[in-house]
Amino acid sequence: MKTYQVTLPDEFAAFVDRMIAERKFDDLDHLFLYAVAMVEDDVHADEAINQEWLKKEIQKGIDSANRGELLDGPAVMARLRAKFDAAKQLRA
């Protein structure tokens, strides 16, 4: 097991103290283990969502190719370059 030293802003420290005082968690270790587990769950959920989105986008590409709606490499790169240049000008 690894030990970490954590410095919290006052408002977070007050929250942690309150959670322990109200016996929402047995001690600081339990609270932090719970918090890290929640973050881990969120990260896994985000990864799953991104995978689903990617699968849908890939299927769109396959469907488009099956309909014969293909572009050659230079045409795609030119279109992407134009979008990039337009976005860069908006930021300037």
Kinemage of the C-alpha trace (Angstrom):
@kinemage 1
@onewidth
@group {chain A} dominant
@subgroup {mainchain}
@vectorlist {calphas} color= white
{ca met a 1} P 0.000 0.000 0.000
{ca lys a 2} L 1.233 3.461 -0.853
{ca thr a 3} L 0.892 6.565 1.311
{ca tyr a 4} L 0.171 10.035 -0.082
{ca gln a 5} L 0.323 13.429 1.540
{ca val a 6} L -2.547 15.663 0.429
{ca thr a 7} L -2.981 19.399 0.974
{ca leu a 8} L -6.556 20.624 0.717
{ca pro a 9} L -7.957 24.127 0.342
{ca asp a 10} L -9.801 25.254 3.478
{ca glu a 11} L -13.286 24.714 2.014
{ca phe a 12} L -12.464 21.101 1.094
{ca ala a 13} L -10.829 20.481 4.461
{ca ala a 14} L -13.963 21.786 6.188
{ca phe a 15} L -16.101 19.473 4.078
{ca val a 16} L -13.907 16.470 4.915
{ca asp a 17} L -14.020 17.342 8.620
{ca arg a 18} L -17.806 17.655 8.469
{ca met a 19} L -18.234 14.301 6.701
{ca ile a 20} L -16.172 12.560 9.363
{ca ala a 21} L -17.865 14.449 12.229
{ca glu a 22} L -21.290 13.485 10.852
{ca arg a 23} L -20.063 9.879 10.586
{ca lys a 24} L -20.720 9.757 6.841
{ca phe a 25} L -17.311 8.055 6.659
{ca asp a 26} L -15.414 6.191 9.343
{ca asp a 27} L -12.218 8.135 8.781
{ca leu a 28} L -10.212 10.075 6.244
{ca asp a 29} L -8.946 6.925 4.515
{ca his a 30} L -12.466 5.681 3.824
{ca leu a 31} L -13.571 9.054 2.483
{ca phe a 32} L -10.623 9.283 0.105
{ca leu a 33} L -10.990 5.676 -1.038
{ca tyr a 34} L -14.634 6.390 -1.813
{ca ala a 35} L -13.744 9.597 -3.678
{ca val a 36} L -11.059 7.895 -5.758
{ca ala a 37} L -13.433 5.029 -6.584
{ca met a 38} L -16.032 7.551 -7.777
{ca val a 39} L -13.467 9.265 -10.009
{ca glu a 40} L -12.398 5.884 -11.377
{ca asp a 41} L -16.030 5.046 -12.199
{ca asp a 42} L -16.443 8.397 -13.972
{ca val a 43} L -13.303 7.834 -16.027
{ca his a 44} L -14.441 4.356 -17.066
{ca ala a 45} L -17.879 5.707 -17.994
{ca asp a 46} L -16.277 8.455 -20.112
{ca glu a 47} L -14.079 5.893 -21.846
{ca ala a 48} L -17.112 3.732 -22.615
{ca ile a 49} L -18.998 6.727 -24.013
{ca asn a 50} L -16.012 7.650 -26.181
{ca gln a 51} L -15.795 4.086 -27.479
{ca glu a 52} L -19.494 4.084 -28.349
{ca trp a 53} L -19.149 7.427 -30.130
{ca leu a 54} L -16.120 6.134 -32.034
{ca lys a 55} L -17.956 2.959 -33.089
{ca lys a 56} L -20.847 5.067 -34.407
{ca glu a 57} L -18.491 7.359 -36.320
{ca ile a 58} L -16.689 4.373 -37.843
{ca gln a 59} L -20.025 2.896 -38.895
{ca lys a 60} L -20.962 6.212 -40.526
{ca gly a 61} L -17.745 6.016 -42.528
{ca ile a 62} L -18.400 2.412 -43.543
{ca asp a 63} L -21.950 3.269 -44.582
{ca ser a 64} L -20.703 6.249 -46.570
{ca ala a 65} L -18.091 4.100 -48.323
{ca asn a 66} L -20.717 1.478 -49.113
{ca arg a 67} L -22.801 4.197 -50.798
{ca gly a 68} L -19.757 5.214 -52.851
{ca glu a 69} L -19.371 8.545 -51.077
{ca leu a 70} L -15.603 8.486 -50.887
{ca leu a 71} L -13.042 11.273 -51.101
{ca asp a 72} L -9.415 10.824 -51.997
{ca gly a 73} L -6.695 11.680 -49.503
{ca pro a 74} L -5.618 15.036 -50.960
{ca ala a 75} L -9.242 16.273 -51.070
{ca val a 76} L -9.796 15.327 -47.430
{ca met a 77} L -6.548 16.972 -46.347
{ca ala a 78} L -7.404 20.158 -48.266
{ca arg a 79} L -10.802 20.328 -46.559
{ca leu a 80} L -9.249 19.781 -43.119
{ca arg a 81} L -6.585 22.399 -43.811
{ca ala a 82} L -9.289 24.923 -44.771
{ca lys a 83} L -11.205 24.232 -41.552
{ca phe a 84} L -8.014 24.555 -39.524
{ca asp a 85} L -7.068 27.839 -41.191
{ca ala a 86} L -10.566 29.256 -40.646
{ca ala a 87} L -10.512 28.301 -36.965
{ca lys a 88} L -7.044 29.831 -36.570
{ca gln a 89} L -8.250 33.124 -38.073
{ca leu a 90} L -11.193 33.244 -35.658
{ca arg a 91} L -8.802 33.037 -32.709
{ca ala a 92} L -6.552 35.794 -34.018
